[in-house]
Amino acid sequence: MPTYLALLYDSPTDFADLSPQEMQAIIEKYRAWSNRMYDKGIMVAGQKLKDGEGRVLRAAKGKLRVLDGPFSETKEVVGGYFALKADSYDQVVKILADCPHLEYGGTVEVREFDSN
C-alpha cells in the first residue's frame, strides 16, 4: 500500500489571537484525529513543526547559501506533516477530508512517496 505525505500549510498569524484555552482545544482536535488515524493503521507518522524556525539551503555556482526560513514573504509556511497509508490519491483525500487543519483554514498538499 502506498504511503502519502500530507504537508500542512498555514499562515504564521492564523492562531496568533487565540487564548491558551482556545489553542488547547484546537490541539486536542488534532490529537483526536491523529489518534483515530493511528488506531485505524492509516497514520505512519505525523508531527507539528516548530513555529518560526528553519533553514533554507541553496547552492549557486558551487557556493552554499543558508538562509533563515521559512520565507517571510510567503503567505503560508509548512507547519507540520502526516505520513498516511492509502490505496490511492482518492482514498487519501477522503481520509484527509475531516482533518482539523482544513477546518481552521489551512492548506494540505499531498504527495506519494516514491517506492523505488
N, C-alpha and C positions, 0 to 999 in steps of 0.2 A: 504494500500500500504506500503510495507516495506521501511525502512529508511536505508541508507548505509552511512558508514563513509569512506571518502576518505582521507587518510593520505598522506600529500605531503612531500616527502623526497628530499633533495638536499645536495650538498656539501657546507659547510660553505664558501668556496672560489669561488663558481661559479660566483658570481656577484661582487667580490672584485675590479676588474679593470674597472668597468663601470663608466662613468661620471654621474653626477647627472641628466643630461638631458636624458641619456640612461636609467637610473634606473627609472625615472619618466615615460618614455614611456612604460616600462615593467609593472609598477604598473597600468597604465591606461588599458593595455590589460587585466590584471587580473580583474580589476574593471568592465570593459565592459562585460567580460564573466560572472562574478558573477551576475551582474545586469540582464543579459539575463536569467540566471537560476532562479533568484528570480521572474522575471516577468512572467515566464512560470509556476511558482508554484512548481518547482523542488527543489530549494535550501531551506533548512530548516535553516542552519547556516553555517558560514564559518569565519575563522579568521587566519591571519598570526600570528605566534608565535614570541616572542621577540628573536632576534638573540643572541646566545651565552650564554643564561642563562637557568637555570633549576636545578632540584634536582632529584637524583635517590635514591630511598629508597629500602633497602634490609633488611630482618631480617634473622639472623642465630643464632641458639641456644638461642633464646629469646632476642637477642641484636639487636637493631635497628642501622643500619648504614645508614648515609645520606651522599651522595657524590655529589659534584658539577657535573652537567651534562649539556648538553648531553655528552656522552663519547667522549673524544678527539681521541681515537684510531679507531673510526668508520669513514668510508668514507662519510656516509650520515647521516643527522640528520632530525628529523621531523621539518619542517619549518612552517607548518600550516595544516589546515584541512577544508573539506567541509562535511556537512551532507546533503544528497540528497535523495529525494523520487524517487523510481523507482519500476517497477513491478518485475524485476529480475536482476541478475548479468549481463546478456547480455545487458539489457537496460541501466544500469548504466555505463557499459563500453562504450556503444555508446555515452552516454551523455558526458563522460569524454574524448572522443577521440580528441576533439578540445580544451581541456583545455590548456591554455598557459604554464602551468607547464611542460607539456611534450615537448612543443616546445623548452624550454630552458634547456633540458637535465635532468629534474627532474624525479623522480620515484613516482608513485601513487600506494599505497596499498589500496584495497577496502575490507571492511568488513561489513557484515549486522549486524545491531543492533538486539539483542535478544528481542523479543516482550513478553517474559514471565516475 
